[in-house]
Amino acid sequence: MKDFVYNGQASRVVFGPGSLAHLEREIELLGAHRALVLSTPEQQQQAQAVADRLGRRAAGIFPRAVMHVPIETAREARDEARRLGADCAVAIGGGSTTGLGKAIALDSGLPILAIPTTYAGSEMTPIYGITEAGLKKTGKDARVLPRTVIYDPELTLTLPAALSLTSGMNAIAHAAEGLYARDGNPVMDLMAEEGIRAMARALPAIGRRGDDIEARGDALYGAWLCGIVLGNVGMALHHKLCHTLGGSFNLPHAEVHTVVLPHAVAFNALAAPDAMARIERALNIAGRASAAAALFALARANGAPTALKDLGMKEADLDRAAEIAVSNPYWNPREIGVAQRAEIRQLLQNAFEGLRPA
């Protein structure tokens, strides 16, 4: 057995259908009195419903969260929190909204209560990301980890099946990279494998019947596990590429993860055989296909995008994307420095065209 260090993240989880009913109790346990409710413009109605539920404990709503947390939006939200005298933030939505809450917490230390309605997993991590001048910068800070998370599968019923699939593939990406992380450990390996298994079981069922509450619960359970992995160990090539493509080229976050994941896994396959075996076991395809090919098939069979060109990426920008990715690379089980630029460029070409990984 390899040596390892395990450091659990402190957060409270309330899980189950109808668990939003416990919101007032959870705000009280935080010792908060004036909550700023955050959402995207598309989820403003849900944010208003949360504010109405909180009544006098709601300071107001800020329904302007957007992808990749532009620094301008972060500053605007921080100013609004100060103006309203908010002493906590309630983030309802996906990774964009949770990310905005983190940007506020990073500056002010306000506690965050997250109510995920997608499977992004950001609510389980002390990782933040802010985009400035076309570059997405990420970091870790204990202040941005949500103190409480309410997982209510009923709140995900309005998430369309197509978005559920890409959000779920995004979650699987966290677990897959956690399995070959430099600072991985046996606890994270167990959570990663179980998270992939739960998500892979849930996504086809959601595609068949969007109101399947059991499948929605499985997906949130998988997202929780995959999010814990993301918050506890380092990420590698896949996440570096997705941060580059999202932050510098403004491509949609979950869809980019869906497209890139099989290609990043294929790139690392020979360097991380144990991780590949766990992914294959979780997907129930051990001995029948490679992990990369199975992930590609899971996305394609359920109608998810498999090509960067379908997300608005321009082929002329692939050179620049490869250059950004290798100029400041994350640790990866297979080297990805400047000397590997041509290999990374080919990976991006394959993802651009939507080729099945070999």
BELKA-V930322 format. One record per backbone hydrogen bond with DSSP energy under -0.5 kcal/mol. NH is the residue of the N-H (numbers start at 1). CO is the residue of the C=O. If there is no record, write none. Layout:
nh=[NH NH]
co=[CO CO]
This chain:
nh=[11 12 14 15 16 19 21 22 23 26 27 28 29 30 31 32 35 36 37 37 38 39 41 43 44 47 48 49 50 51 52 53 54 55 57 58 59 59 60 62 64 65 69 71 73 74 75 76 77 78 79 80 81 82 83 84 85 85 86 87 88 89 90 91 91 92 92 93 93 98 99 100 101 102 103 104 105 106 107 107 108 109 111 113 114 114 115 117 118 124 125 128 130 131 131 132 132 135 137 137 139 141 144 145 147 148 149 150 151 151 152 153 155 156 157 159 160 164 165 166 167 168 169 170 171 172 173 174 174 175 176 177 178 179 180 181 184 189 190 191 192 193 194 195 196 197 198 199 200 201 202 203 204 205 206 207 208 209 212 213 216 217 218 219 220 221 222 223 224 225 226 227 228 229 230 231 232 232 233 240 241 242 243 244 245 246 247 248 249 250 251 256 257 258 259 260 261 262 263 264 265 266 267 268 269 269 271 272 272 276 277 278 279 280 281 282 283 284 285 286 288 289 294 295 296 297 298 299 300 301 302 302 303 304 308 309 310 311 312 313 317 318 321 322 323 324 325 326 327 328 329 340 341 344 345 346 347 348 349 350 351 352 353 354 355]
co=[9 147 149 13 151 16 18 19 20 22 23 24 25 26 28 27 57 88 35 60 90 62 65 40 41 43 44 45 46 47 48 49 50 51 54 55 35 57 35 37 62 39 66 131 70 70 71 72 73 74 75 76 77 78 79 80 81 82 81 34 34 111 36 89 113 38 90 91 115 94 95 96 97 98 99 100 101 102 103 104 104 105 87 89 112 148 91 93 93 121 122 139 137 68 69 130 135 132 130 135 128 126 141 142 112 112 12 114 14 149 150 151 152 153 154 156 158 160 161 162 163 164 165 166 167 168 169 170 171 171 172 173 174 175 177 178 181 185 186 187 188 189 190 191 192 193 194 195 196 197 198 199 200 201 202 203 204 205 209 211 212 213 214 215 216 217 218 219 220 221 222 223 224 225 226 227 228 229 229 236 237 238 239 240 241 242 243 244 245 246 245 252 253 254 255 256 257 258 260 260 261 262 263 264 265 266 268 268 269 272 273 274 275 276 277 278 279 281 280 280 285 285 290 291 292 293 294 295 296 297 298 299 300 299 351 352 307 308 309 308 314 315 317 318 319 320 321 322 323 324 326 337 338 340 341 342 343 344 345 346 347 348 349 350 350]
